[in-house]
Amino acid sequence: SNPVKSYENEIRFMATDEMFGVKASIYDINGRMVKSYDHVDLSRGEGNLPKSNLKSGLYFLKFEHEGKQGVKKLLIE
């Protein structure tokens, strides 16, 4: 879901396929990595990450799987 509300505990996302062992990293607007998650599984093309202590703002969510990469904007309200 984007934007992620401040009261939500998870960042939910979707993909076209079921994937296992995805690496996800969250970067702030200055390009600094603030969170990293190894071995994220997307069951039925849906996954989630704990939001932890991310403050309101714009972030970038980078996915890596089997040599492929993708980046999505992430807004925390």
C-alpha positions as CSV (number, residue, x, y, z in Angstrom):
1,S,0.0,0.0,0.0
2,N,1.3,3.4,-0.9
3,P,1.2,5.7,1.0
4,V,1.7,3.8,4.2
5,K,-0.2,5.4,7.1
6,S,1.8,6.3,10.2
7,Y,-0.4,3.9,12.3
8,E,0.2,0.9,10.0
9,N,2.8,-1.7,11.2
10,E,3.6,-3.2,7.8
11,I,4.5,-2.2,4.3
12,R,2.5,-4.3,1.9
13,F,3.4,-4.8,-1.7
14,M,2.5,-7.0,-4.7
15,A,4.3,-8.7,-7.6
16,T,3.1,-10.5,-10.6
17,D,4.6,-13.9,-9.5
18,E,5.2,-15.9,-6.4
19,M,8.8,-15.4,-5.3
20,F,11.0,-16.7,-2.5
21,G,14.3,-15.3,-1.2
22,V,13.8,-11.7,-2.3
23,K,16.1,-9.1,-0.8
24,A,14.5,-5.8,0.0
25,S,16.2,-2.6,1.1
26,I,14.8,0.8,2.1
27,Y,16.7,4.0,1.3
28,D,16.0,7.5,2.5
29,I,15.8,10.5,0.1
30,N,19.6,11.0,0.4
31,G,20.4,7.4,-0.8
32,R,21.3,6.1,2.7
33,M,20.1,2.5,3.4
34,V,17.9,2.6,6.5
35,K,16.6,-1.0,6.5
36,S,17.5,-4.2,4.9
37,Y,15.5,-7.5,4.7
38,D,16.9,-10.8,3.4
39,H,14.8,-13.7,2.3
40,V,11.4,-12.0,1.9
41,D,8.8,-14.4,0.4
42,L,5.9,-13.3,-1.8
43,S,3.1,-15.9,-1.5
44,R,0.5,-15.6,-4.2
45,G,2.4,-12.4,-5.3
46,E,1.8,-10.6,-2.1
47,G,4.4,-9.7,0.6
48,N,4.9,-7.4,3.5
49,L,7.8,-5.9,5.5
50,P,7.7,-4.6,9.0
51,K,7.6,-0.8,9.0
52,S,9.7,-0.6,12.2
53,N,10.6,3.0,13.1
54,L,10.4,4.7,9.7
55,K,9.4,8.3,10.1
56,S,7.1,10.2,7.8
57,G,8.8,11.0,4.5
58,L,9.7,9.7,1.0
59,Y,11.8,6.5,0.7
60,F,12.9,4.2,-2.0
61,L,12.2,0.4,-1.8
62,K,14.7,-1.7,-3.8
63,F,14.0,-5.3,-4.6
64,E,16.6,-7.9,-5.7
65,H,15.8,-11.4,-6.9
66,E,17.7,-13.8,-9.1
67,G,20.0,-11.1,-10.5
68,K,17.1,-8.6,-11.3
69,Q,16.5,-5.4,-9.5
70,G,13.6,-2.9,-9.2
71,V,13.0,0.3,-7.3
72,K,9.7,1.8,-6.1
73,K,8.9,5.0,-4.3
74,L,7.5,4.6,-0.8
75,L,5.7,7.4,1.0
76,I,5.2,7.1,4.8
77,E,2.6,9.5,6.1
